[in-house]
Amino acid sequence: MSVGTRTSEPESHAQFAEDRILAGIFGDRAEGCCVEVGANDGVTGSASYLFEQRGWRCLLVEPIPALAEEIRKHRACTVINCAASSREGEASFFVAESVEAVSGLDLSPERAEWIQRAGGTIREITVRTATLDSLLAQERFGALDFVTIDVEGHELSVLEGFDLQRHRPRIVILEDNSIDGDAGVAQHMADHGYVHFKRTGVNEWYAHESDAELVEPEQIRRFERAKRLQRWDRKRRALVNRIATRGGRYFPESAKRRLRSVYEALSRSSS
């Protein structure tokens, strides 16, 4: 085998194989720059790990100190232990122990209840907050190929501290677990010329409107139609989950079976 011949790619580590999709877009490039905000342990669910192995420069931002240390053990990238936000300072951060992936700066009663049902416990810590702009300047990052932001509902605040026009990432991937989509995030991206062109699992993909390869009008129309169907399906699922969680224990088994059959019929009709 000749020197420089690439063997098979490493396994996918991203939550919904986003790293494979990104690899298809960027090809075999051995150089590039990317950022992960809310990086977990740097391996689990990571979209950047595959690219670091290719030689890309990666910046990972993770507010939980223990997870930031895990990243340093397994990655050669730049790691910053803080919470990206819209301002510099300090803030309370709620660590969901045993389910750390849902930790965040915001703790609504619904999130606290979900964490407890999942078997986690909540520990409050104080973390440094910083804008993504200041972190990129500190580490002298320039043009970005892709950015992923997974901060459990704090995405808009991260974007408010990130100058999209200056850094002009080709792709921005934002987690969105809401039923109807985060209107504030969508409007912010649109105001800066970014178009929503893809969804993988709970992750929304944006590219600049001038990107003729990623933003194809017919493809966007098909995506919008599919997105409307997905939104309706997510609403149905949320309704069934609420019924099951809040009232299911009071229903007789026959009623539960009828509800399941109605839901399954609705699901088939939309597929």
C-alpha positions as CSV (number, residue, x, y, z in Angstrom):
1,M,0.0,0.0,0.0
2,S,1.5,3.4,-1.0
3,V,2.2,6.0,1.6
4,G,-0.8,8.3,2.3
5,T,-3.4,5.8,1.1
6,R,-6.4,6.1,3.3
7,T,-7.7,2.9,5.0
8,S,-11.4,2.6,6.0
9,E,-12.8,5.6,7.9
10,P,-13.1,5.3,11.7
11,E,-16.5,4.4,13.1
12,S,-19.2,7.1,13.4
13,H,-19.4,8.7,16.9
14,A,-22.0,11.4,16.2
15,Q,-25.5,11.0,17.7
16,F,-27.3,10.5,14.3
17,A,-24.2,9.9,12.1
18,E,-23.7,13.6,11.5
19,D,-20.0,13.1,11.1
20,R,-20.6,10.7,8.2
21,I,-22.8,13.2,6.5
22,L,-20.3,16.0,7.0
23,A,-17.6,13.7,5.6
24,G,-19.7,13.3,2.5
25,I,-19.9,17.1,2.2
26,F,-16.3,18.0,2.9
27,G,-14.8,14.9,1.1
28,D,-11.3,13.8,2.0
29,R,-9.9,17.2,3.1
30,A,-7.1,16.8,5.6
31,E,-7.3,20.3,6.9
32,G,-10.2,22.3,8.3
33,C,-11.6,24.0,11.4
34,C,-14.6,23.0,13.4
35,V,-16.2,23.8,16.8
36,E,-18.4,21.7,19.2
37,V,-20.2,23.6,21.9
38,G,-21.5,21.2,24.5
39,A,-18.9,18.6,23.7
40,N,-19.7,16.0,26.4
41,D,-16.7,13.7,26.8
42,G,-15.4,14.5,23.3
43,V,-16.1,11.0,21.9
44,T,-19.7,10.1,22.7
45,G,-22.0,11.9,20.2
46,S,-19.1,13.8,18.8
47,A,-19.3,15.2,15.2
48,S,-15.7,16.4,15.3
49,Y,-13.8,13.3,16.4
50,L,-13.6,11.8,12.9
51,F,-12.3,15.1,11.6
52,E,-9.6,15.5,14.3
53,Q,-8.4,12.0,13.3
54,R,-8.0,13.4,9.7
55,G,-5.9,16.3,10.9
56,W,-8.5,19.1,11.3
57,R,-8.2,21.7,14.0
58,C,-11.0,21.4,16.5
59,L,-12.2,23.6,19.4
60,L,-14.4,21.9,22.0
61,V,-16.3,23.8,24.7
62,E,-17.6,21.9,27.7
63,P,-18.8,23.4,31.0
64,I,-18.7,20.3,33.2
65,P,-15.1,20.0,34.6
66,A,-15.0,16.2,34.8
67,L,-16.1,15.9,31.1
68,A,-13.6,18.5,30.0
69,E,-10.9,16.4,31.7
70,E,-12.2,13.3,29.8
71,I,-11.9,15.2,26.5
72,R,-8.2,16.1,27.3
73,K,-7.5,12.4,28.0
74,H,-8.8,11.2,24.6
75,R,-8.4,14.1,22.2
76,A,-5.6,16.3,20.9
77,C,-8.0,19.3,20.3
78,T,-8.3,22.6,22.1
79,V,-10.6,22.2,25.1
80,I,-12.1,25.1,27.0
81,N,-14.0,24.4,30.3
82,C,-16.7,27.0,30.3
83,A,-20.3,27.5,29.2
84,A,-20.7,29.4,25.9
85,S,-23.3,32.2,26.2
86,S,-24.2,35.7,25.2
87,R,-22.0,37.4,27.8
88,E,-18.8,37.0,29.8
89,G,-19.1,36.2,33.5
90,E,-20.3,33.4,35.8
91,A,-23.6,31.5,36.0
92,S,-25.2,28.6,37.8
93,F,-25.1,25.4,35.9
94,F,-27.2,22.4,36.7
95,V,-25.4,19.1,36.3
96,A,-27.7,16.1,35.7
97,E,-25.6,13.4,37.3
98,S,-26.0,10.0,35.6
99,V,-27.6,11.7,32.6
100,E,-25.0,14.5,32.0
101,A,-26.0,15.0,28.4
102,V,-29.1,16.9,29.6
103,S,-27.2,19.2,32.0
104,G,-27.6,22.9,31.3
105,L,-27.8,26.6,32.4
106,D,-31.6,26.4,32.5
107,L,-33.5,24.2,34.8
108,S,-37.3,24.3,34.2
109,P,-39.6,22.2,36.4
110,E,-40.3,20.0,33.4
111,R,-36.6,19.3,32.9
112,A,-36.0,18.6,36.6
113,E,-38.9,16.2,36.6
114,W,-37.5,14.4,33.5
115,I,-34.1,14.1,35.0
116,Q,-35.5,12.6,38.2
117,R,-37.7,10.1,36.2
118,A,-34.5,9.1,34.3
119,G,-32.8,8.3,37.5
120,G,-30.5,11.3,37.6
121,T,-29.8,13.8,40.4
122,I,-29.2,17.5,40.0
123,R,-26.1,19.2,41.3
124,E,-25.7,23.0,41.0
125,I,-22.2,24.3,40.2
126,T,-20.8,27.7,39.2
127,V,-19.3,28.0,35.8
128,R,-17.5,30.6,33.7
129,T,-19.5,31.9,30.8
130,A,-17.9,33.3,27.7
131,T,-19.0,34.3,24.2
132,L,-18.0,32.0,21.4
133,D,-16.5,35.1,19.7
134,S,-14.1,35.6,22.6
135,L,-13.1,31.9,22.7
136,L,-12.4,31.9,18.9
137,A,-10.3,35.1,19.2
138,Q,-8.5,33.7,22.2
139,E,-7.5,30.5,20.3
140,R,-7.0,32.4,17.0
141,F,-9.6,30.5,15.0
142,G,-10.6,32.1,11.8
143,A,-12.9,30.7,9.1
144,L,-14.9,27.7,10.3
145,D,-16.1,24.8,8.3
146,F,-18.8,23.6,10.7
147,V,-20.1,24.4,14.2
148,T,-22.3,22.1,16.3
149,I,-24.2,23.6,19.3
150,D,-25.9,21.3,21.8
151,V,-26.7,23.2,25.0
152,E,-30.1,22.0,26.1
153,G,-32.2,25.0,25.2
154,H,-29.5,27.7,25.5
155,E,-28.7,27.7,21.8
156,L,-30.0,31.2,21.1
157,S,-27.8,32.7,23.8
158,V,-24.8,31.0,22.3
159,L,-25.7,32.4,18.8
160,E,-26.0,35.9,20.3
161,G,-22.4,35.7,21.3
162,F,-21.2,34.4,17.9
163,D,-20.7,36.6,14.9
164,L,-21.9,34.5,12.0
165,Q,-21.0,37.1,9.5
166,R,-17.4,37.3,10.7
167,H,-16.7,33.6,11.0
168,R,-19.1,32.5,8.3
169,P,-19.2,28.7,9.1
170,R,-20.4,26.7,6.1
171,I,-22.6,24.5,8.3
172,V,-24.2,25.2,11.7
173,I,-25.9,22.2,13.5
174,L,-28.2,23.1,16.4
175,E,-30.0,20.7,18.7
176,D,-33.8,21.4,18.9
177,N,-35.9,19.2,21.0
178,S,-39.0,21.5,20.9
179,I,-42.2,20.3,19.4
180,D,-42.7,23.3,17.0
181,G,-39.1,24.3,16.5
182,D,-37.4,27.1,18.3
183,A,-38.7,30.2,16.5
184,G,-36.1,32.5,18.0
185,V,-33.2,30.4,16.7
186,A,-34.8,30.1,13.3
187,Q,-35.3,33.8,13.0
188,H,-31.8,34.6,14.2
189,M,-30.3,32.3,11.6
190,A,-32.6,33.7,8.9
191,D,-31.6,37.3,9.9
192,H,-28.0,36.3,9.2
193,G,-28.6,34.7,5.9
194,Y,-28.7,31.1,7.0
195,V,-31.2,28.6,5.6
196,H,-32.5,25.5,7.3
197,F,-31.8,22.7,4.9
198,K,-31.6,19.4,6.8
199,R,-32.7,17.6,10.0
200,T,-31.1,14.6,11.6
201,G,-32.8,13.3,14.7
202,V,-33.2,16.3,17.0
203,N,-30.5,18.3,15.1
204,E,-31.3,21.2,12.7
205,W,-28.8,21.9,9.9
206,Y,-28.2,25.4,8.5
207,A,-26.1,26.7,5.6
208,H,-25.7,30.2,4.2
209,E,-28.2,31.1,1.5
210,S,-25.4,31.7,-1.0
211,D,-24.2,28.0,-0.8
212,A,-25.5,26.7,-4.1
213,E,-24.4,23.1,-3.3
214,L,-26.3,22.8,0.0
215,V,-29.2,25.2,-0.6
216,E,-31.0,23.9,-3.6
217,P,-34.5,25.4,-3.9
218,E,-36.3,22.1,-4.9
219,Q,-34.5,20.2,-2.2
220,I,-35.4,22.9,0.4
221,R,-39.1,22.6,-0.7
222,R,-39.0,18.8,-0.2
223,F,-37.4,19.3,3.1
224,E,-40.0,21.8,4.3
225,R,-42.8,19.4,3.3
226,A,-41.1,16.6,5.2
227,K,-40.5,18.9,8.2
228,R,-44.2,19.7,8.5
229,L,-45.1,16.0,8.6
230,Q,-42.3,15.4,11.2
231,R,-43.7,18.3,13.3
232,W,-47.2,16.8,13.3
233,D,-45.8,13.4,14.2
234,R,-43.8,14.9,17.1
235,K,-46.9,16.6,18.4
236,R,-48.8,13.3,18.4
237,R,-45.9,11.6,20.1
238,A,-45.7,14.3,22.8
239,L,-49.5,14.1,23.4
240,V,-49.3,10.3,23.8
241,N,-46.3,10.7,26.2
242,R,-48.2,13.3,28.3
243,I,-51.2,11.0,28.5
244,A,-49.1,8.0,29.4
245,T,-47.0,9.9,32.0
246,R,-49.7,11.9,33.7
247,G,-52.8,9.8,33.5
248,G,-51.8,6.4,32.2
249,R,-51.6,4.7,35.6
250,Y,-55.3,5.5,36.1
251,F,-56.4,4.0,32.8
252,P,-57.6,0.4,32.6
253,E,-55.6,-1.8,30.2
254,S,-58.4,-1.9,27.6
255,A,-58.3,1.9,27.3
256,K,-54.5,1.9,27.0
257,R,-54.8,-0.6,24.2
258,R,-57.3,1.5,22.3
259,L,-55.1,4.6,22.7
260,R,-52.2,2.6,21.3
261,S,-54.2,1.4,18.3
262,V,-55.4,4.9,17.5
263,Y,-51.9,6.3,17.7
264,E,-50.5,3.4,15.5
265,A,-53.2,4.1,12.9
266,L,-52.4,7.8,12.8
267,S,-48.7,7.0,12.4
268,R,-49.4,4.6,9.5
269,S,-51.6,7.2,7.8
270,S,-48.8,9.8,7.8
271,S,-46.0,7.4,6.6
